[in-house]
């Protein structure tokens, strides 16, 4: 397997990975290792500067038991990209101190540093812990819910500061692996890693979408008896949506906007872009539009991943509201 991480950039690539326990940090590090990164988990973050020494700094004074300093070898930066995992269990874990250290290291000219945070909703983390019967590292005398809340509060400064945030609440392990490969599998990218998704407004907004388009102005197939149980993946539903006089013009305007802004995102170094299309229930209009837009972007040379959050949700009049939407 070829190593896709080799680059002409002389700087040491350094990726710091943290997040909530159970959110998927270990899975992300495993993928990075498969991609050719040197991955180290649960690393004492206070030793990071010693691990990634500045050029020419090949040793550091370390006191011996007698008090006389000795020269201890330290790591010399290499071209192999390095991924460091740490979390609330790591020795010396103080978020404010970690942020100060990261800022200091990010200013170094010999490092290309990225900080990634793996997030997940509390309800999903609870489900995972209940299914695996594992003990949350911050549980002690707390309930699982209280332990997750305490860890989330502790990690919030790091989440706010992270350049890349991946929410695994609705992701399978395979989908998380795909996202990590898309983000870090190539040194040089022609465009950001794209996700095009559909969702239902009645079931909540996607938390980390960069661009959200509301398709509720289109005629709703839910109110057509023959289409209600079908989805935007079915041709009959697609034909109904295409007949709406507004669909074609709006679709083309959104396509034109995306083709304008996506290269701008790439120029700014944005590695990941999530484009979300919403309708009321997330089963018809948003699904059809997301599929069509993903195809349009592929035709232009992009490689979007498509996700339909509410495709398998039950079709109900209560969710869809009145026959006026």
KAGIJO-V171207 format. One line per field, one symbol per residue. phi: phi as a letter, one per 20 degrees, with the letter a starting at -180 (. if undefined). A space follows every 50 residues. Layout:
phi->???
This chain:
phi->.feeefbefffffcddcbqfgnepgffffffgffeofedcdlefffefff fdffgneebcfcfegenefcedgcfegcfffcdddbbfeffmecgfffff fffffffffedddccddddafgfffgfffffeleeffdfleefgffffff ffffeggfffeffccdeegddfgfffgffffffcfcfdcfbffdcdccbd gfdofffcfeccdedffffefgeegfdgeecfeeffffffffffgefgff gfffgffffeefffgffenfebcdddddcfencdfffffffffffffffe necfedcdfdgeffecffffnefde
